[in-house]
Every structure is written in C-alpha cells, then in structure tokens.
Amino acid sequence: MKKIIFTAAILIGCLAFKADAQVRFSVGVNIGNQPEWGPVGYDHADYYYMPDIGVYYDIPAHQYVYLNGNVWARGAYLPERYRNYDIYHGYKVVINRPQPWRYDNDYRTRYANYRGRRDQAVIRDSRDDKYRNHWHDNGRHNGQDNHGDGHDHGHGGDKDHGDHGHGGDKDHGDHGHGHDN
C-alpha cells in the first residue's frame, strides 16, 4: 500500500511540474503571435518600433500605434501616409515595455541610426521550425500584399519574416547594437 501511495505522489508531482512548465512557456513565448514581417531571433516580443516612420506595432493586439496630429492613435492598418512603406524590409526594434510610445522621444533618439537599414531578417524568410506557425496578418500592414516591391500581388497576405536578432528592446539596457535590454 505504501508503494502505491508513494508512486501516486511521484506521478502527481511530475504532472504538476509539467503543467507548471507549460504555463510558464506559453506566457513567456509568443512567436506564434508575431507577424511574418517581424524580426527573427525573439521568442517573445510585445511591441515593434519602426524608426523609419516612428510607428509602433502592438503585437498582442495586432495594431499599429502612430501619431495622428498630437494624439497617439491605433489601427489595424498603417495610415495612408505610409502606404508605400515596405514593412518587410524596414527595420524593427523589439520593445518589451508597456506603452513604449509614452517614451517616444527616447526611442526616436536612441534608434535614429537604424533609419534606412534594410539588413534585418524577417520571420517569413526564416527556415527555423519555431516560426512555422507564425501569425499571418493578411496584408494589414498597409491594406495590400507587399512583397517588398510596393505592388499588390493579389494574395492578401503579408510575407515579411523578421530580424536576425538585432534591434531588440528587452528593457535590460542598450548594448550599442540596437537592443534595449
């Protein structure tokens, strides 16, 4: 009888540990929620900052956050004034800080040197299995399927695949290479 109780206690303990590990994993990793035009190299990202246009992207909400006059606005699509912006090739900085637009002057200054950079790998182009089930935004970046050439190819899906691990903001201090860690 003691062996059965002991075995049952070990089994329950193992199941509880596995469930706890799965909960921690699901909370800490959001690769599947990141759009295919997001940068590669991040298991978790809350926001992207795009220095070229001064716009933020709220990953969990799948919304852009941008200045509309003097007020921060949200939308599923980029505003018309950015219709020619190439979301796949524009540089994205990963920021894991609530409401990063509240610190816009800091980010605008800190990442000014990343304007015009086009060397960031995106999730769409990654062959890493962990990106196999990323979120498809169906062209929400600007209302068309932009394959990096600014033309609508009639697919309705956004094909950008991310960053090679540069430009990440993890609120641990800037290391001089585009990361706000």
C-alpha positions, 0 to 999 in steps of 0.5 A: 500500500505504501508503494502505491501511495508513494508512486501516486505522489511521484506521478502527481508531482511530475504532472504538476511540474509539467503543467507548471512548465507549460504555463510558464512557456506559453506566457513567456513565448509568443512567436506564434503571435508575431507577424511574418514581417517581424524580426527573427531571433525573439521568442517573445516580443510585445511591441515593434518600433519602426524608426523609419516612420516612428510607428509602433506595432502592438503585437498582442493586439495586432495594431499599429500605434502612430501619431495622428496630429498630437494624439497617439492613435491605433489601427489595424492598418498603417495610415495612408501616409505610409502606404508605400512603406515596405514593412518587410524590409524596414527595420524593427526594434523589439520593445518589451515595455508597456506603452513604449510610445509614452517614451517616444522621444527616447526611442526616436533618439536612441534608434535614429541610426537604424533609419534606412537599414534594410539588413534585418531578417524577417520571420517569413524568410526564416527556415527555423521550425519555431516560426512555422506557425507564425501569425499571418496578418493578411496584408494589414500592414498597409491594406495590400500584399507587399512583397517588398516591391510596393505592388499588390500581388493579389494574395492578401497576405503579408510575407515579411519574416523578421530580424536576425536578432538585432534591434531588440528592446528587452528593457535590460539596457542598450548594448550599442547594437540596437537592443534595449535590454 
